[in-house]
Amino acid sequence: MRDQYYEQLDHIVDELVLITDRVRTAVADATTALLETDLPTAERVIGGESDIEESIDEVEERALVLLATQQPVAGDLRQLVSTLRMVADLQRMSALAVHVSKIARRRMPVSAVPEPVRPLIRDMANVAHSMIGSAARIVSERDLDAAAALEFEDDEMDRLRQELFRVLLEGTWEHGVDTAIDLALLGRYYERMGDHAVNMARRVVYLVTGELPVA
């Protein structure tokens, strides 16, 4: 019976990693839709949110069942509690990818990202994609060094967002208020993706050490 219990715990971790990879793909596809004005890809991300939600609900249900029936303690309890927190982060990242796709779709056939800020948006998207991939590896391998390194990627994301605001607020901006609002939202969306990846990494630190890192 205990062997089956630990198999279920391992399966939950495997599913978390798979969902994280799916979310990373959704973020990459949303960025493609945004920068390449690709309507079919935008629609695929928007339509695929429900599939990711379903997988998240299944993992959450498994974790709750184990909490209710097995009365876990110590590391096992931390794993299940961390799982419930991490699925919430995955849910938000998936929703943020949809938000990016909806901005792209709303602006089509015109690009939502004018040429002067395309490098910045691309860099933010690349950092978000990297951070989510790192989060998947951290969950899979319980790599505390990688969890610490992710904090530095988050610093780079913050720097890029500040640079985006600088461009939007300087007096030479000539692409209109609506475009500036969309870009401010896009910057926020990518930054929040990074924040959720960091949250996942911190949950792994808590899982391994029993202590939650200070934000």
C-alpha positions in Angstrom: 0.0 0.0 0.0 2.8 2.4 0.9 4.6 1.6 -2.4 1.4 2.7 -4.2 1.3 5.9 -2.2 4.9 6.8 -3.1 4.2 6.0 -6.7 1.3 8.4 -6.6 3.5 11.1 -5.1 6.1 10.5 -7.9 3.3 10.6 -10.5 2.2 14.0 -9.2 5.7 15.4 -9.6 5.9 14.0 -13.2 2.6 15.6 -14.0 3.7 18.9 -12.6 6.8 18.8 -14.9 4.7 17.9 -17.9 2.2 20.7 -17.3 5.0 23.2 -16.8 6.4 22.2 -20.2 3.0 22.6 -21.7 2.7 26.1 -20.2 6.2 27.0 -21.6 5.0 25.9 -25.0 1.9 28.0 -24.7 4.1 31.1 -23.8 6.3 30.5 -26.8 3.3 30.1 -29.1 1.7 33.3 -27.6 4.9 35.2 -28.4 5.0 33.8 -31.9 1.4 35.0 -32.4 2.3 38.4 -31.0 5.5 39.1 -33.0 4.5 37.4 -36.2 0.8 38.4 -36.2 -0.1 34.7 -36.5 -3.8 34.3 -35.9 -4.0 30.5 -36.0 -1.3 30.3 -33.3 -3.1 32.8 -31.2 -6.3 30.9 -31.5 -4.5 27.7 -30.6 -3.2 29.1 -27.4 -6.6 30.6 -26.4 -8.4 27.4 -27.2 -5.8 25.2 -25.4 -6.2 26.9 -22.0 -9.0 24.5 -21.1 -6.9 21.4 -21.7 -4.2 22.8 -19.4 -6.8 23.7 -16.8 -8.1 20.1 -17.0 -4.7 18.7 -16.3 -4.1 21.1 -13.5 -7.5 20.1 -11.9 -6.5 16.4 -12.1 -3.2 17.0 -10.3 -4.9 19.1 -7.7 -7.5 16.4 -7.1 -4.9 13.7 -6.7 -3.0 15.9 -4.2 -6.1 16.6 -2.2 -7.1 12.9 -2.1 -3.7 11.9 -0.8 -3.9 14.7 1.9 -7.3 13.4 3.0 -6.6 9.6 2.9 -2.9 9.2 3.8 -2.4 11.9 6.5 1.1 12.7 5.2 3.8 14.3 7.5 7.1 16.0 7.1 8.5 15.9 3.6 5.4 14.2 2.1 3.2 16.8 3.5 5.4 19.6 2.2 5.3 18.0 -1.2 1.6 18.0 -1.4 1.2 21.5 0.0 3.8 22.7 -2.5 2.0 20.9 -5.3 -1.2 22.8 -4.5 0.7 26.1 -4.5 2.5 25.3 -7.7 -0.6 24.3 -9.7 -2.0 27.8 -8.9 1.2 29.3 -10.4 0.8 27.2 -13.5 -2.8 28.2 -13.8 -1.8 31.8 -13.7 1.0 31.4 -16.3 -1.4 29.6 -18.7 -3.9 32.5 -18.3 -1.1 35.1 -18.9 -0.2 33.3 -22.2 -3.8 33.6 -23.2 -3.8 37.3 -22.4 -0.8 37.8 -24.7 -2.5 35.9 -27.4 -5.7 38.0 -27.0 -3.8 41.2 -27.4 -2.1 39.8 -30.5 -5.5 38.8 -31.9 -7.2 42.0 -31.1 -4.6 44.0 -33.1 -4.5 41.8 -36.1 -3.7 42.3 -39.0 -1.5 45.0 -37.5 1.2 44.0 -35.1 0.6 44.9 -31.5 4.4 45.5 -31.1 5.9 48.4 -33.0 9.4 48.0 -34.4 11.2 50.1 -31.8 10.2 47.9 -28.9 10.2 44.5 -30.6 13.7 43.6 -29.3 12.6 44.4 -25.7 9.4 42.3 -25.9 11.4 39.5 -27.6 14.0 39.6 -24.8 11.3 39.6 -22.1 9.6 36.6 -23.8 12.9 34.7 -24.0 13.6 35.3 -20.3 10.1 34.1 -19.4 10.5 31.0 -21.6 13.8 30.3 -20.0 12.5 30.8 -16.4 9.6 28.4 -17.0 11.9 25.8 -18.4 14.2 26.2 -15.4 11.2 25.8 -13.1 10.3 22.5 -14.7 13.9 21.2 -14.2 13.9 22.5 -10.6 10.7 20.7 -9.8 11.9 17.5 -11.5 15.4 17.4 -10.0 14.9 19.4 -6.7 17.9 21.5 -7.7 18.5 24.2 -5.1 21.4 25.8 -7.0 19.2 26.2 -10.0 16.4 27.7 -7.8 18.9 30.3 -6.5 20.1 31.1 -10.0 16.5 31.7 -11.1 16.4 34.8 -8.9 19.0 36.4 -11.1 16.9 35.8 -14.2 14.1 37.5 -12.4 16.3 40.5 -11.8 17.0 40.6 -15.6 13.2 40.5 -16.2 12.7 43.4 -13.9 15.4 45.4 -15.7 13.8 44.7 -19.1 10.4 45.9 -17.9 11.9 49.1 -16.5 13.6 49.7 -19.9 10.2 49.1 -21.6 8.6 51.8 -19.4 11.4 54.1 -20.1 10.8 53.8 -23.9 7.0 54.2 -23.5 7.4 57.3 -21.3 10.0 59.2 -23.2 8.9 62.1 -25.3 9.7 60.5 -28.7 7.0 57.8 -28.5 4.8 58.2 -31.6 2.7 55.0 -31.7 -0.3 56.2 -29.7 -1.8 55.7 -26.3 -3.6 52.5 -27.0 -0.5 50.8 -28.2 1.4 52.0 -25.2 -1.2 50.6 -22.9 -1.0 47.2 -24.7 2.7 47.2 -24.4 2.6 48.1 -20.7 0.2 45.1 -20.2 2.5 42.8 -22.2 5.4 43.8 -20.1 3.4 43.1 -16.9 2.3 39.7 -18.3 5.8 38.5 -19.1 7.1 39.8 -15.7 4.3 37.9 -13.9 5.2 34.7 -15.7 8.7 35.1 -14.3 7.4 35.8 -10.9 5.3 32.6 -10.9 8.3 30.6 -12.1 10.3 32.0 -9.1 7.4 31.1 -6.8 7.6 27.5 -8.0 11.3 27.4 -7.4 10.9 28.7 -3.9 8.3 26.0 -3.2 10.9 23.4 -4.2 13.3 25.0 -1.7 10.6 24.8 0.9 10.0 21.2 0.0 13.7 20.2 0.4 14.7 22.4 3.4 11.4 23.0 5.2 12.0 26.7 5.0 10.4 29.1 2.6 12.9 31.6 1.1 12.3 35.3 1.8 11.0 37.1 -1.2 
